[in-house]
Amino acid sequence: MKITIILLFFCLFISSAHTIGVETNAIVVETNIIVVEANAIKFFVQGNFLEASTLLEQIILVDDAYLPAHYWLGRCKYELGDLYEASQEFIYVMDRKSNSVDSLYWLGRTFERANFLKTAEDIFREIIIEYPEYKQANESLISLLHQYEIVNHQGDVLQNEHNRISLDIVGLDIGPEDIYIFSNNVYDYTFNDPPVDWQVGAGIWETTNRWTCSPQWSWYGGYAEKGLAAIWNKRVFEGDIIVEAYMAFKMGVNKGEGEGEAPYRNPNDMNVSICGDGMNLSSGYSFIYGGELNSVTCIMKQNTILVENRDDSALLPVFEDGMPNTYDFHRRWWAIKICKRGNLLQFYVDNKLLCEAYDDKPLTEGHVAIWTMNNGLILSRIKIYYEREQIFS
């Protein structure tokens, strides 16, 4: 069979040198490609993936632009366990035919098999949004979420008591800087792409400059001259959660308030909320840094203060004695970190624990929000580490 196919393609190449015309040769080549493709698919159905791969690779040698051959070769590579090559074939097809939903689906299956579960989940969700009737994507997403439930159920016994990672290396020249810790349950937002996971709750949110003196530097940010500026993440997170937010204050929010105006509003309210309903900040936990005109830092549950810290070291810089040092405010980025593990709530700023509280009846699910009052925030990066994500069918 292999010899016959090779001779067939050899004849096709030879025939192109004859004077029967380029158009006729194209028809002959196309006809034989279709025949060989049919044979390849026949082998694939029979489970003979190596033979099918051989025929498909021969088609690609003749016509690299013939996308069905790349798709079926990707399917063969998937079945043979060559996941990298499989993914490359599916990507090749999608780069040239963006609406190839079958290629996208099998790319998702390939990522799932390679244990990149979060990437696979995102692909299946994308297909379901665009093609709700695509049965395989719905079934694969349900199966994938079932895997999540098994993993989380098995981890329930340990997760509340043990949440540290240890590294013990003997006889190997490997340092901590050489170790990479990977988790599927992380959303990492740098806002290089449109913020489709976020929705505006109040204020003006857009790509904007941080400094009026250097308008060429832009980030994603929001502000409100009077009142609330808030954005909500559209996803619903369940169980334990950590939010890391790298933020700064926007310059020029008070523009137009009169002659001699200061370049910044007095710093206040660099806040994060979790377990909210997506609309009302008083529905969840709020971690407030510099609230009440920068007089308190606290953790609130709905409308109740669980713990507060009014020490100067737990507050934002003040302008009473003039502007702080450039790197203490004007060019500073604050690292806000909030943690919810079981019934323990912790609030860190620049790796310093400012507030800690226990809640006997903890909230278990909801949205994440970033917000301020009568001011403007610039967001450099937001990372959300979560135990589970709620899925809506």
C-alpha positions as CSV (number, residue, x, y, z in Angstrom):
1,M,0.0,0.0,0.0
2,K,2.8,2.4,1.0
3,I,4.7,1.7,-2.3
4,T,1.5,2.3,-4.3
5,I,0.9,5.7,-2.7
6,I,4.5,6.8,-3.1
7,L,4.4,5.9,-6.8
8,L,1.1,7.7,-7.2
9,F,2.5,10.9,-5.8
10,F,5.7,10.5,-7.8
11,C,3.6,10.2,-11.0
12,L,1.7,13.3,-10.0
13,F,4.9,15.3,-9.8
14,I,6.2,13.9,-13.0
15,S,2.9,14.7,-14.8
16,S,3.3,18.4,-13.9
17,A,6.2,18.5,-16.3
18,H,4.2,17.4,-19.3
19,T,2.4,19.8,-21.6
20,I,-1.2,18.7,-20.7
21,G,-1.7,22.0,-18.9
22,V,-1.4,23.3,-15.4
23,E,-5.2,23.3,-14.9
24,T,-5.6,19.6,-15.8
25,N,-2.7,18.7,-13.4
26,A,-4.4,20.6,-10.6
27,I,-7.6,18.6,-11.1
28,V,-5.6,15.3,-11.2
29,V,-3.7,16.2,-8.0
30,E,-6.9,17.3,-6.2
31,T,-8.7,14.2,-7.2
32,N,-5.9,11.9,-6.0
33,I,-5.6,13.9,-2.7
34,I,-9.3,13.3,-2.0
35,V,-8.8,9.6,-2.7
36,V,-5.7,9.3,-0.4
37,E,-7.5,11.3,2.3
38,A,-10.5,8.9,2.2
39,N,-8.1,6.0,2.6
40,A,-6.4,7.8,5.5
41,I,-9.7,8.4,7.3
42,K,-10.5,4.7,6.7
43,F,-7.3,3.7,8.5
44,F,-8.1,6.2,11.3
45,V,-11.5,4.7,11.9
46,Q,-10.0,1.2,12.0
47,G,-7.5,2.4,14.6
48,N,-4.5,2.2,12.4
49,F,-3.2,5.7,13.3
50,L,0.3,5.2,12.0
51,E,-0.8,4.2,8.5
52,A,-3.3,7.1,8.5
53,S,-0.5,9.5,9.5
54,T,1.8,8.3,6.7
55,L,-0.9,9.0,4.1
56,L,-1.8,12.4,5.5
57,E,1.9,13.4,5.7
58,Q,2.2,12.5,2.0
59,I,-0.8,14.7,1.1
60,I,0.8,17.6,3.0
61,L,4.0,17.1,1.0
62,V,2.0,17.6,-2.1
63,D,-0.2,20.4,-0.9
64,D,0.7,22.0,2.5
65,A,-2.4,24.2,2.3
66,Y,-4.8,21.3,2.3
67,L,-6.3,21.9,5.8
68,P,-8.3,18.6,6.1
69,A,-5.0,16.7,6.0
70,H,-3.6,18.8,8.9
71,Y,-6.8,18.3,10.9
72,W,-6.8,14.6,10.6
73,L,-3.1,14.4,11.2
74,G,-3.7,16.2,14.4
75,R,-6.3,13.7,15.3
76,C,-3.8,10.9,14.6
77,K,-1.1,12.5,16.7
78,Y,-3.6,12.9,19.5
79,E,-4.4,9.2,19.4
80,L,-0.8,8.3,19.3
81,G,0.0,10.4,22.3
82,D,2.1,13.0,20.5
83,L,0.3,15.9,22.1
84,Y,2.7,18.7,21.0
85,E,2.5,17.7,17.4
86,A,-1.3,17.3,17.6
87,S,-1.7,20.8,19.1
88,Q,0.6,22.3,16.3
89,E,-1.6,20.7,13.6
90,F,-4.9,22.1,15.1
91,I,-3.3,25.5,15.6
92,Y,-2.1,25.5,12.0
93,V,-5.7,24.9,10.8
94,M,-7.2,27.6,13.0
95,D,-4.6,30.2,11.9
96,R,-5.8,29.7,8.4
97,K,-9.5,29.0,9.1
98,S,-10.5,30.7,12.3
99,N,-14.0,29.2,12.4
100,S,-12.8,25.6,12.4
101,V,-14.6,24.7,15.5
102,D,-13.6,21.0,15.3
103,S,-9.9,22.0,15.4
104,L,-10.6,24.2,18.3
105,Y,-12.4,21.5,20.1
106,W,-9.7,18.9,19.6
107,L,-7.1,21.5,20.7
108,G,-9.1,21.7,23.9
109,R,-9.1,17.9,24.2
110,T,-5.3,17.9,23.7
111,F,-4.7,20.5,26.4
112,E,-7.0,18.5,28.7
113,R,-5.0,15.3,28.1
114,A,-1.8,17.2,28.7
115,N,-3.3,18.2,32.1
116,F,-3.6,21.9,31.2
117,L,-7.1,21.8,32.6
118,K,-7.7,25.5,32.9
119,T,-6.8,26.1,29.3
120,A,-9.0,23.2,28.1
121,E,-11.9,24.6,30.2
122,D,-11.5,28.1,28.6
123,I,-11.5,26.5,25.1
124,F,-14.7,24.5,25.8
125,R,-16.4,27.5,27.2
126,E,-15.5,29.6,24.2
127,I,-17.0,26.9,21.9
128,I,-20.2,26.7,23.9
129,I,-20.6,30.5,23.8
130,E,-20.2,30.6,20.0
131,Y,-21.8,27.3,19.2
132,P,-24.3,26.3,22.0
133,E,-25.4,23.2,20.2
134,Y,-21.9,21.8,19.9
135,K,-22.6,18.7,21.9
136,Q,-19.1,17.4,22.3
137,A,-17.9,20.7,23.9
138,N,-20.7,20.6,26.5
139,E,-20.0,16.9,27.3
140,S,-16.3,17.6,27.6
141,L,-16.8,20.6,29.9
142,I,-19.1,18.6,32.2
143,S,-16.5,15.8,32.3
144,L,-13.7,18.3,33.1
145,L,-15.6,19.9,35.9
146,H,-16.2,16.4,37.3
147,Q,-12.5,16.0,37.4
148,Y,-12.2,19.2,39.4
149,E,-14.8,18.0,41.9
150,I,-12.8,14.7,42.4
151,V,-9.6,16.6,43.0
152,N,-11.2,19.1,45.3
153,H,-13.0,16.4,47.3
154,Q,-9.8,14.5,47.8
155,G,-8.0,17.6,48.9
156,D,-10.7,18.7,51.4
157,V,-9.1,16.8,54.3
158,L,-5.9,18.7,54.1
159,Q,-6.5,22.0,52.6
160,N,-7.6,24.0,55.7
161,E,-4.7,22.8,57.9
162,H,-1.9,22.5,55.3
163,N,-1.3,25.3,52.8
164,R,2.5,25.6,52.6
165,I,4.9,24.1,50.1
166,S,8.2,22.6,51.2
167,L,11.3,22.0,49.1
168,D,13.9,19.4,50.1
169,I,16.7,18.9,47.6
170,V,19.5,16.4,48.3
171,G,22.4,15.8,45.9
172,L,21.2,18.2,43.1
173,D,22.4,21.6,42.3
174,I,19.0,23.2,42.2
175,G,18.0,26.4,44.0
176,P,14.6,27.8,44.8
177,E,14.9,30.2,41.9
178,D,14.9,27.2,39.5
179,I,11.6,25.9,40.8
180,Y,8.4,26.8,39.1
181,I,5.1,26.1,40.9
182,F,2.1,25.8,38.6
183,S,-1.6,25.9,39.4
184,N,-4.6,25.7,37.0
185,N,-6.8,27.6,39.5
186,V,-5.4,31.1,38.9
187,Y,-6.6,34.1,36.8
188,D,-3.8,36.5,36.1
189,Y,-4.9,39.9,34.7
190,T,-2.3,42.3,33.3
191,F,-5.0,44.0,31.1
192,N,-2.9,43.8,27.9
193,D,-6.1,42.4,26.3
194,P,-9.7,43.7,26.6
195,P,-10.9,43.2,30.2
196,V,-13.8,40.9,29.2
197,D,-13.8,39.2,32.6
198,W,-14.6,42.5,34.3
199,Q,-17.7,44.7,34.3
200,V,-18.0,48.3,35.5
201,G,-20.0,48.8,38.7
202,A,-19.5,52.5,39.1
203,G,-17.2,55.3,37.9
204,I,-15.2,55.6,34.6
205,W,-12.9,52.7,33.8
206,E,-10.7,52.7,30.7
207,T,-7.1,52.6,29.5
208,T,-5.7,55.8,30.9
209,N,-2.4,57.4,31.9
210,R,-1.3,57.3,35.5
211,W,0.7,60.5,35.4
212,T,-0.4,63.7,33.7
213,C,3.3,64.6,33.5
214,S,4.1,61.5,31.5
215,P,0.9,60.7,29.6
216,Q,2.7,58.1,27.4
217,W,2.5,55.6,30.2
218,S,-0.9,54.0,30.3
219,W,-2.6,51.2,32.3
220,Y,-6.2,50.1,33.0
221,G,-7.8,52.3,35.6
222,G,-10.9,53.8,37.0
223,Y,-11.9,57.0,38.8
224,A,-14.8,58.9,40.2
225,E,-14.5,62.6,41.2
226,K,-17.4,62.2,43.5
227,G,-18.6,58.8,44.7
228,L,-17.8,55.2,44.0
229,A,-15.5,53.8,41.3
230,A,-15.8,50.0,41.2
231,I,-15.3,47.0,38.8
232,W,-16.5,43.5,39.4
233,N,-15.1,40.3,38.1
234,K,-17.8,38.3,36.3
235,R,-16.7,34.9,37.6
236,V,-18.1,33.4,40.8
237,F,-15.5,31.8,43.1
238,E,-16.2,29.3,45.8
239,G,-14.2,28.2,48.9
240,D,-10.8,29.6,49.7
241,I,-9.5,32.5,47.7
242,I,-6.5,34.8,47.5
243,V,-6.5,38.1,45.6
244,E,-3.3,40.0,44.8
245,A,-3.7,43.5,43.4
246,Y,-0.9,45.8,42.3
247,M,-2.3,49.3,42.3
248,A,-1.5,53.0,42.4
249,F,-3.4,56.2,42.6
250,K,-4.3,58.1,39.4
251,M,-2.9,61.6,39.0
252,G,-5.3,64.5,38.0
253,V,-8.6,63.2,39.3
254,N,-9.2,66.6,40.8
255,K,-8.6,68.4,37.5
256,G,-10.8,71.4,37.2
257,E,-11.5,71.9,40.9
258,G,-9.9,75.3,40.9
259,E,-6.7,77.3,40.8
260,G,-3.8,75.9,42.7
261,E,-5.2,72.4,42.7
262,A,-3.0,69.5,43.9
263,P,-1.8,66.9,41.4
264,Y,-3.4,64.1,43.5
265,R,-6.5,63.7,45.7
266,N,-5.6,62.9,49.2
267,P,-4.9,59.1,49.2
268,N,-7.8,57.0,50.5
269,D,-9.7,53.8,49.8
270,M,-7.6,51.3,47.9
271,N,-10.1,48.5,48.4
272,V,-10.8,44.8,47.4
273,S,-14.0,42.9,48.0
274,I,-14.7,39.2,47.7
275,C,-17.8,36.9,48.0
276,G,-20.0,39.7,46.7
277,D,-23.1,39.5,44.6
278,G,-21.6,41.4,41.7
279,M,-23.6,44.6,42.4
280,N,-23.6,45.6,46.1
281,L,-20.2,45.9,47.8
282,S,-22.0,45.4,51.2
283,S,-22.9,41.9,50.2
284,G,-19.5,40.3,50.8
285,Y,-16.2,40.8,52.6
286,S,-14.5,44.2,52.0
287,F,-10.8,44.8,52.7
288,I,-10.5,48.6,53.0
289,Y,-7.1,50.3,53.0
290,G,-7.2,53.9,54.1
291,G,-11.0,54.2,54.5
292,E,-12.9,57.1,56.2
293,L,-10.6,59.6,54.6
294,N,-7.5,57.5,55.3
295,S,-8.2,57.1,59.0
296,V,-8.8,53.3,59.2
297,T,-7.8,50.0,57.6
298,C,-10.3,47.2,58.2
299,I,-12.0,44.0,57.2
300,M,-15.8,44.1,56.9
301,K,-18.4,41.5,56.5
302,Q,-21.3,43.1,54.7
303,N,-22.0,46.2,57.0
304,T,-20.2,44.9,60.1
305,I,-16.5,45.7,60.9
306,L,-14.8,42.5,61.9
307,V,-11.4,44.1,62.7
308,E,-9.8,47.5,62.2
309,N,-6.4,49.1,62.5
310,R,-6.0,52.8,63.0
311,D,-2.3,52.9,63.5
312,D,-0.4,55.3,61.2
313,S,1.7,52.4,59.9
314,A,-1.5,50.7,58.6
315,L,-2.6,53.8,56.6
316,L,-1.7,55.4,53.3
317,P,0.8,58.4,53.2
318,V,-0.6,61.8,54.1
319,F,-0.1,65.2,52.5
320,E,-0.2,67.3,55.6
321,D,3.5,68.1,55.5
322,G,3.7,68.2,51.7
323,M,4.1,65.6,49.1
324,P,5.8,62.4,50.2
325,N,9.1,61.3,48.6
326,T,8.7,60.4,44.9
327,Y,9.1,56.7,45.5
328,D,6.9,56.7,48.6
329,F,3.9,57.9,46.5
330,H,4.3,59.4,43.0
331,R,6.0,56.3,41.5
332,R,5.0,53.8,44.1
333,W,2.9,50.6,43.4
334,W,1.1,49.1,46.3
335,A,0.9,45.3,46.7
336,I,-2.5,44.5,48.2
337,K,-3.1,40.9,49.2
338,I,-6.3,39.5,50.7
339,C,-6.7,35.9,51.8
340,K,-9.7,33.8,52.8
341,R,-8.9,30.3,54.0
342,G,-11.8,28.6,55.7
343,N,-13.0,31.1,58.3
344,L,-9.7,33.0,58.5
345,L,-9.5,36.4,56.8
346,Q,-6.1,38.2,56.3
347,F,-5.2,41.6,54.8
348,Y,-1.7,42.3,53.7
349,V,-0.1,45.4,52.2
350,D,3.4,45.1,50.8
351,N,3.7,41.7,52.5
352,K,2.9,43.2,55.9
353,L,-0.1,41.8,57.8
354,L,-2.4,44.7,58.7
355,C,-5.6,43.0,59.8
356,E,-6.7,39.4,60.6
357,A,-10.1,38.1,61.6
358,Y,-12.0,34.9,62.1
359,D,-15.6,34.5,60.9
360,D,-17.7,31.7,62.6
361,K,-20.2,31.8,59.7
362,P,-18.0,32.5,56.7
363,L,-19.4,33.5,53.3
364,T,-18.5,30.7,50.8
365,E,-18.9,32.2,47.3
366,G,-19.2,35.3,45.2
367,H,-17.5,37.9,42.9
368,V,-14.3,39.9,43.4
369,A,-14.4,43.7,43.2
370,I,-11.7,46.4,43.1
371,W,-12.9,49.9,44.2
372,T,-12.3,53.3,45.6
373,M,-14.2,56.4,46.8
374,N,-13.8,59.9,45.4
375,N,-10.5,59.0,43.9
376,G,-8.8,57.1,41.0
377,L,-6.9,53.7,40.9
378,I,-4.5,52.4,38.3
379,L,-4.3,48.6,38.0
380,S,-1.0,47.1,37.0
381,R,-1.9,43.4,37.7
382,I,-4.6,41.4,39.4
383,K,-4.2,37.8,40.3
384,I,-7.0,35.6,41.7
385,Y,-6.2,32.2,43.2
386,Y,-9.3,30.2,43.9
387,E,-10.4,26.8,45.2
388,R,-13.3,26.3,42.8
389,E,-15.2,28.3,40.2
390,Q,-19.0,28.1,40.0
391,I,-20.1,27.0,36.6
392,F,-23.4,28.1,35.0
393,S,-24.8,25.6,32.5
